[in-house]
Amino acid sequence: MRAFGALVSWRSLVHSWQLLGSHDSARVRTVVGDAGRQEVAAGLQFTLPGTPMVFAGDELGLRGENGEGSRTPMPWDRPGSWDGAMFGVYRALVALRREVPELRHGGLRWVYVDDDALVYLRESPSGAVLALARRASGAPVRLTGLVAPPDAAAPALVNLYGGAPPLRPAADGTLILPADGPTFQLWRLSLKHPPALAALRSSTPATSTCESEVAGVQLSNKMRHGWLPSCGDSYQVPT
């Protein structure tokens, strides 16, 4: 995703469609295999930069092996064939994007990545949200430096989507994200301003080449010419 984003300017990226499938491709339910992973894919679609575009029928869990198979008519007259739970997922994600301004206007900061999990922040001057996308169960992701060590009255990070419990920092400020999957979760950071993250590091080893360390780089002219920051770098939408 970083490689693709590096090909275009940030302004172009946030105004481009976010597609999981179309009439020229297999449907997302067929690609990922089940409803749980489709919810993770849809969670990414609605919370990463870009404009979500849902191919008619994906919200009902329709299947299609290729473009031709994906062009079957919508089953308007067969509501019993719809995946009603998946329809509810898409409605909830549409509402989430409408209600959380950082998802529409915020910058993006990669926090952690391994073979089965992605963690990232959407940030704006007025706040930040933390997203976890997991396609399978694995070791808990432990993040340090994201929030200050709490005092007794410090509020937990409220869950906005996914149903996970609120995140309560440990005594040293470490956050432990859920290990079960597939799942997509979103929490509100209970901070007055977006986190500085000058020294954020994940204590769970990453298995990819993307290191879980933050350089704290702010938006520069390079961003406007298609430069995409490395894992953990910080940037915001131009104003």
C-alpha positions as CSV (number, residue, x, y, z in Angstrom):
1,M,0.0,0.0,0.0
2,R,2.9,2.3,0.7
3,A,4.4,1.6,-2.7
4,F,1.1,2.5,-4.4
5,G,0.6,5.6,-2.4
6,A,4.1,6.8,-3.2
7,L,3.1,7.0,-6.9
8,V,0.7,9.9,-6.4
9,S,0.5,13.0,-4.3
10,W,-1.2,13.0,-0.9
11,R,-4.0,15.2,-2.3
12,S,-4.6,12.8,-5.1
13,L,-4.5,9.8,-2.8
14,V,-7.2,11.1,-0.4
15,H,-9.5,11.9,-3.4
16,S,-9.0,8.6,-5.1
17,W,-11.5,5.7,-4.8
18,Q,-10.8,3.0,-2.3
19,L,-11.9,-0.2,-4.1
20,L,-12.0,-3.8,-2.9
21,G,-13.5,-5.0,-6.2
22,S,-15.4,-4.0,-9.3
23,H,-17.2,-5.4,-12.3
24,D,-13.7,-6.3,-13.7
25,S,-12.5,-8.3,-10.7
26,A,-13.4,-11.1,-8.4
27,R,-15.7,-10.0,-5.5
28,V,-14.0,-9.3,-2.2
29,R,-16.0,-12.1,-0.4
30,T,-14.6,-14.6,-2.9
31,V,-11.1,-13.3,-2.5
32,V,-10.9,-13.3,1.3
33,G,-13.1,-16.4,1.8
34,D,-15.4,-15.5,4.7
35,A,-17.4,-12.8,6.4
36,G,-14.8,-12.1,9.2
37,R,-12.1,-11.3,6.8
38,Q,-14.4,-9.2,4.6
39,E,-15.2,-7.1,7.6
40,V,-11.5,-6.5,8.1
41,A,-11.1,-5.5,4.5
42,A,-14.1,-3.2,4.7
43,G,-12.7,-1.7,7.9
44,L,-9.5,-0.8,6.0
45,Q,-11.4,0.5,3.1
46,F,-13.4,3.0,5.3
47,T,-10.6,4.1,7.6
48,L,-7.5,4.5,5.3
49,P,-7.1,7.7,3.2
50,G,-9.2,7.8,0.1
51,T,-12.9,7.7,-0.9
52,P,-14.6,4.3,-0.2
53,M,-16.4,3.0,-3.3
54,V,-18.5,-0.1,-2.6
55,F,-19.2,-2.3,-5.7
56,A,-23.0,-3.0,-5.6
57,G,-23.6,-6.3,-3.8
58,D,-20.4,-6.5,-1.8
59,E,-22.4,-5.2,1.2
60,L,-24.7,-8.2,0.8
61,G,-21.8,-10.7,0.7
62,L,-22.2,-11.6,-2.9
63,R,-19.6,-13.8,-4.5
64,G,-17.9,-13.8,-8.0
65,E,-14.9,-15.7,-9.2
66,N,-14.0,-13.1,-11.9
67,G,-15.3,-10.0,-13.5
68,E,-17.9,-11.8,-15.5
69,G,-19.1,-13.7,-12.4
70,S,-19.2,-10.4,-10.5
71,R,-21.7,-8.8,-12.9
72,T,-24.7,-11.0,-12.0
73,P,-27.8,-8.9,-11.2
74,M,-28.5,-7.7,-7.7
75,P,-30.8,-10.1,-6.0
76,W,-33.4,-7.5,-5.1
77,D,-36.2,-10.0,-5.2
78,R,-34.3,-12.6,-3.0
79,P,-33.6,-10.8,0.3
80,G,-33.2,-14.2,1.9
81,S,-30.0,-14.6,0.0
82,W,-28.5,-11.5,1.5
83,D,-25.9,-11.6,4.3
84,G,-27.8,-9.3,6.6
85,A,-25.0,-9.2,9.2
86,M,-22.5,-7.9,6.5
87,F,-25.0,-5.3,5.4
88,G,-25.0,-4.1,9.0
89,V,-21.2,-4.0,9.0
90,Y,-21.2,-1.7,6.0
91,R,-23.9,0.6,7.5
92,A,-21.9,0.8,10.7
93,L,-18.7,1.7,8.8
94,V,-20.4,4.4,6.8
95,A,-21.7,5.9,10.0
96,L,-18.3,5.6,11.6
97,R,-16.6,7.5,8.8
98,R,-19.3,10.2,8.9
99,E,-18.9,10.6,12.7
100,V,-15.1,10.5,13.0
101,P,-13.5,13.5,11.2
102,E,-10.0,12.1,11.4
103,L,-11.1,9.3,9.0
104,R,-12.1,11.9,6.4
105,H,-9.5,14.6,6.9
106,G,-6.7,13.2,9.0
107,G,-3.1,12.2,8.2
108,L,-1.9,8.6,8.4
109,R,0.9,7.2,10.6
110,W,1.9,3.5,10.3
111,V,2.5,2.1,13.8
112,Y,3.0,-1.6,13.4
113,V,2.9,-4.3,10.8
114,D,3.4,-8.1,10.6
115,D,2.1,-10.9,8.4
116,D,-1.4,-10.8,9.9
117,A,-1.8,-7.4,11.6
118,L,-1.7,-3.7,10.7
119,V,-1.9,-0.9,13.3
120,Y,-2.1,2.8,12.2
121,L,-3.2,6.2,13.4
122,R,-5.4,8.7,11.7
123,E,-4.6,12.1,13.1
124,S,-5.7,15.7,12.9
125,P,-4.9,18.8,15.0
126,S,-8.0,18.1,17.1
127,G,-7.5,14.4,17.8
128,A,-6.5,10.9,16.8
129,V,-7.8,7.4,16.4
130,L,-6.0,4.1,16.6
131,A,-6.9,1.2,14.2
132,L,-6.1,-2.5,14.4
133,A,-6.7,-4.7,11.4
134,R,-6.1,-8.4,12.0
135,R,-6.8,-11.2,9.4
136,A,-5.8,-13.9,11.8
137,S,-5.1,-14.5,15.5
138,G,-1.6,-14.0,16.7
139,A,0.6,-12.6,19.5
140,P,-0.8,-9.4,21.2
141,V,0.7,-6.2,19.8
142,R,2.4,-4.2,22.5
143,L,2.9,-0.5,21.9
144,T,4.9,1.8,24.1
145,G,5.3,5.6,23.8
146,L,1.9,6.1,22.3
147,V,0.4,7.5,25.5
148,A,1.9,8.8,28.7
149,P,1.9,6.5,31.8
150,P,-1.5,6.9,33.3
151,D,-2.5,8.3,36.6
152,A,-5.4,6.9,38.7
153,A,-8.0,9.1,36.9
154,A,-6.7,8.6,33.4
155,P,-9.5,7.5,31.1
156,A,-9.2,4.4,28.9
157,L,-9.1,4.6,25.2
158,V,-12.8,4.2,24.1
159,N,-13.6,1.7,21.5
160,L,-15.4,3.2,18.5
161,Y,-15.8,0.1,16.4
162,G,-15.3,-3.6,16.7
163,G,-16.6,-4.3,20.2
164,A,-13.2,-4.7,21.9
165,P,-12.9,-3.5,25.5
166,P,-11.5,0.0,26.2
167,L,-7.7,0.0,26.1
168,R,-6.2,0.8,29.5
169,P,-2.4,1.6,29.5
170,A,-0.2,-0.3,31.8
171,A,1.8,1.5,34.5
172,D,4.6,2.3,31.9
173,G,2.1,3.5,29.3
174,T,2.2,0.3,27.2
175,L,-0.9,-0.6,25.3
176,I,-1.7,-4.2,24.6
177,L,-3.9,-4.7,21.5
178,P,-6.2,-7.8,21.1
179,A,-4.7,-10.9,19.7
180,D,-7.8,-12.6,18.4
181,G,-8.7,-12.5,14.7
182,P,-10.0,-11.8,12.2
183,T,-11.0,-8.5,13.6
184,F,-11.1,-4.8,12.9
185,Q,-11.0,-2.4,15.9
186,L,-10.9,1.4,16.2
187,W,-10.2,3.4,19.5
188,R,-10.3,7.1,20.3
189,L,-7.1,8.3,21.8
190,S,-8.0,10.2,25.0
191,L,-5.6,13.0,24.3
192,K,-6.2,16.7,23.8
193,H,-3.8,16.7,20.8
194,P,-2.5,14.0,18.5
195,P,0.4,12.0,20.0
196,A,3.9,13.2,19.3
197,L,5.2,9.6,19.1
198,A,8.8,10.8,19.0
199,A,10.0,7.5,20.4
200,L,7.1,5.1,19.7
201,R,8.3,1.5,19.5
202,S,6.4,-1.8,19.4
203,S,7.7,-4.4,21.8
204,T,6.2,-7.1,19.6
205,P,8.8,-7.9,16.9
206,A,7.7,-7.1,13.4
207,T,8.3,-9.8,10.8
208,S,8.3,-7.5,7.8
209,T,10.9,-5.0,6.6
210,C,8.8,-2.2,8.1
211,E,10.3,-1.3,11.4
212,S,8.0,-0.3,14.3
213,E,9.9,2.9,15.0
214,V,8.9,6.5,14.5
215,A,11.0,9.3,13.0
216,G,8.5,12.0,13.8
217,V,8.7,13.6,10.3
218,Q,6.2,16.3,9.7
219,L,4.6,17.2,6.3
220,S,7.1,18.6,3.9
221,N,7.2,19.6,0.2
222,K,8.3,16.1,-0.6
223,M,4.9,14.8,0.3
224,R,3.3,17.0,-2.4
225,H,5.5,15.4,-5.0
226,G,4.5,11.8,-4.2
227,W,6.9,11.0,-1.4
228,L,5.4,8.6,1.1
229,P,7.0,8.4,4.6
230,S,8.5,5.2,5.9
231,C,6.8,3.1,8.5
232,G,5.9,5.2,11.5
233,D,6.6,8.6,9.9
234,S,4.1,11.3,10.7
235,Y,2.3,13.7,8.3
236,Q,-0.9,15.6,8.1
237,V,-3.2,16.7,5.3
238,P,-2.2,20.1,3.9
239,T,-4.4,23.0,4.9
